[in-house]
């Protein structure tokens, strides 16, 4: 098989990966609810961004995969808090508080989940202020919601052709097999976690970027596809430029959910300063691609280039704004 055929086969496998195809569930929900990227409060970002007097209130929730909660209850509790805080940071905000909804068959079955949530709350310095608890359920389920605030906003709707794509990922971690989760947080010093998370609002407030997205369950490739759809752009990713842990498999890495990982779009002159800000905190950051007007998410290497998904032809999450203007997006 030729090198060009290899990258085409990789693109096809990435397009079919569960973390990417699972994002189509969002499209069914937004269609049924009659919401999306053109709504008064744009849907498709990491959080809702609701204008308030001195910026934006940020509001979001995450649900944990049931099999993950059953298999790793402490880490599921930790992760449920962590991912919400990451979502707020991706919007250029700072988290204020979280609440949870927890179901379990009894006190013992809930204990590790609650312990994980408590540990994350303490590590990040963000309080848990209430929620819903049912300890008479058939199984364990967990959802956590977050409230935050941003003075300057990063969104998924503001990438423009000519921007560069930057990936910033904390590589000081390990996988939790068999899951695609790369954990660089659960044993890290709390002061490091808090300062690292504050990098995103700092970049927003300095005007270095207006567009970012937390690398989530779909990994780098799925997150890039969602960003491309919301901004109405194409993204070309150089897979040889990715920040990666030593010895990592490229296909697995492209679909990995890191504990600290973000994609940012920026004008080329700002790229070096953005990457330097992450590097100063020992977080790997690099320009990994470019933004264009094609509507396609593609991967490339020295051996060739292949399209993973044409977002214009086949939307992923159904959140592309019908009339993408700055005034309509978050006003």
N, C-alpha and C positions, 0 to 999 in steps of 0.2 A: 504494500500500500504506500502511496506517495505521501510526502509530508503535508501537501495540500489536502489530500483526502483525510489525513489524520485530524486536521483542525476542523474540517467539515463534520466529521463524525463526532468530535468533541462538542461542537456547537449543537448538533442534533441531540446528544445526550443531555446537555445542559437545558435545552428547551423542554425536555420531557421530565426533568428532575422534579421530585415531589415538592420541594420547597418553592419552585417556580410555579408549577401548575396549581398548587394549592392556593396561590394568590388570586386565582380566578373566582374563588368563593366570594371575594370582596365585591366583584362585579354584580353577582346575583343579589347581594344585600343592598347595594346602593340603588340598583334598578327598582327593587321592590319598595324601597323607602322613598324613591323619587328625589334622591340627593346626588351630589357629585361635585366635580371640580368647579362647576359654574354656579353652585349654591351661594347664597349670601355669605355663609361661613363655609369656605371651600373645604370639601372632603377629599382626602387623598394624601394629606400630610401625615407626619408622625403623630401630631396632636391636632385637635381643633384649635384655631387661633381666633380668639374673641376679643375685638377691640375694647380697651378700657382706657381710662383717662391718661395714663402715662405709659401706655404700651399695649400689651396683649395678655389676656389670661389664657393659659394653655391647659387643655383638658383632654385626657385620653384614658383608655383602659386596655389591658391585655389579658387574654385567657391562656392558661397553660394546657398543653396537650395532656389528655387524661392518662395515657400510658406513661408519660414522663413523670407526672405527679405520683402515680403508683410505684414506679421503679425507683425514683430518687426524690422522696418527699422533702427532705431538707433543702436540697439544691433547687427544687422547684419553687419552694417558698422564697429562697434568696433571689432566684432569677425573676420571679414575678415582680418583686420590688425593683430590682436592677434595671430591667428592660423598660419600665415606665420612666425611670429617671433618665435613661439614655434617650428616650423619645423626646422628653422635654429639652434636653441639651441640644438635640438635633434641630430644634426650632429656634435655637439661640436663647433659650430660657434657663431659668433656675427653678428646681422643684421646691414646692412649699410643703406638701403633705400628700399622703396616700391613704386610701381606704381599700378594703378587701371584701370579697364574697367567697366564703369557704363552705364546702359541703364535705362531710366525712361520716363514716358509720359510728364514730364514737370519739371520746376524748383521746384515747391512745392513738388512734389513727390520725388525728389532727395535730398531735403534739410536735412531730418533726417539721411539718409544714409551717406551723406557727413559729417554731424556733428559728427556721431559716429566714422567715420574714423579719423577725425581730433582729436577727444578726445583721441583715442588710440595712434595715432602718438605722441601727446604731452606727454601722460602718460609714454610711453616707450622710448621716446627720439629718435625715428627713423623717419626721414623725409619722407613725400610723395613727390616724385620728378617729377610726371607727370602721363600720362596715356591717356585713351580714354574716351570721354563723348558723349553720344547721348541722348538728352532730347526730342526726338520725337518718342520714341519707344512705342510699344503697352503695355508693362508692365515693371516692375522693375527687373533688373538682375544685379549681381555684381560679379566681379572677381578681385582678388588682387594678385600681384606677388611680390617677395622679392629677394633681392640680399644680400648675406652675405659673411663672410670669416671665415675660420677655420685654426688655426695653427696645431691642432691635431684633428684627425677625429674620430667621432663615427659613426658607420654604422649599417644597418640592416643585413649585410652579415657576421658578425664576431662573432656570438655566437657559442660556442663550447660545446660538451658534457662534463659534469662535472662542467659547470658554474652554478651559482645560478641566479635566476630571481628576480630582485628587482623592486618594484613599489614605486614611489615617487609621492604623490598627495597632493595638497593644499586643505585641507578640510574646510577652512574658507569661505564657500560660501553657495549658495542655488541653487536649480533647477529653471529653467525658463520653467514652465509647459506650454503646454504639451510636450515640446521638451526634449530630453535627455541631455540637456546642464547644467552642474554644474558650476556656475559662481563664482569664488573667485577672480576676477580681476577687474571688471568694477568700483567698488567703493573702491578699495585698494589704498593706498598711492603710488604715482609714484616711489619713491625711493625704496620701497619694491619690486615692480614689476620688476624693472631693476636689482636689486641685486639678486633676486630669479632666473631670467633668466640666469644670469651669472654663476650659479652653474654648468651647464652642460659643458661649455667650460673649466671651472676650473678642473672638474673631468677628462676630456679628456687630458688636458695638464699635469696633474699629473700622467697620466698613470693608473688610477684606473679602467677604463673601456674602451673598444674599441667598444662597441655595445650598442646602445640605439634606442628607437623609441618613438615618441610622441603618447600618447593615443588619438586616433582620433575618427571619427564617429562610428567605430565599437566597441568602448569601449575597456576595458581590453582584452576581449576575442578575438575580431577581430584584435586588434593590435598584440596580441601574435601570432595569426595565420599568419599574414603577416611577422612577424619577423622570425617565424619558417620556412616559405617557403623560404625566402631569404637566410637564413643561412643553410638550409638543415638539420634542427634538429627537435627534438620533444620538447614540453614544457608541463610540468605537474604542474598545478596550485593548490595550497592549498587554497580553497576559505575561509577557516576559518582564514587565515593569512592576508587577504586583509586589508589595511588601508581603513576605511569607515567612513562616517559621522554617527553620532548617529541616530538610527532609520531608516537608509536606508534599502531598500529591496535589498537582495543580487542579484536577477536576474536583477533588473533595474540597479544596480551599475555596474555589469559586462558588461553592454552595454552602460554605460554613457560616454559622451564626457566631460571631465573636462577641465577647462580653464588652469590649470597647472597640467599635469599628464604625467609621463614618465615610460616606462619599460626599465630597464638596465640589461644587462647580465654582470657578473663579475666572476672572480675566487673567490672561497670562502674566502680566507684570506682578500680580499679587501672589503667584504660586510659591515663589521662593520664601516669602515671609510666612505664609501659612505653614509650609512644611517645616520651617525652622522653629516655629512656635511649638509644634508637636515634638520635634526632635529634642528640644530643650528639656522636655519631660520624658525622654527616652521612649517615645512612641514613634513607631515607624510610619513615615508619611512620604508619599511620592506621587508625582503626576503619572497617572496610569492610562490616560486616554484623552480624547477630544470630544467636544460637543459639536454636532452639525445639524443640518436641517432635514436629514433623510427620514427620520422616524424609525430607523432600524437600530437595534442593539446588536453589535457585532463584536467578535473577538479577532485579534490578529497576533501574529508572531512572525519571526523571520521566515517561517515556512509557508505563510499564507494568511488568508482572511476568510471568515465565514460569518453569515448572519445567524444569530441565535433566535431572534424574534423581530418581525416587522410590526411595530406597535401601531402604526397607522392602519395596516391591513387587519391586524389581530390584536385589539386592545387586551390588556391583562386585567386591570382592576376597574375599568369603567369610570375613571375619574378625570379624564381629559376635559379641561374647560372648553365650552362651546365658543366662547369669545374671550380668549386669554388676554385681558388687559390688567395692568397693575392695579387700577382703581377697583376692578371687580373682584379681584382675588381675595383680598383680606380687608375690605372696607365695609 
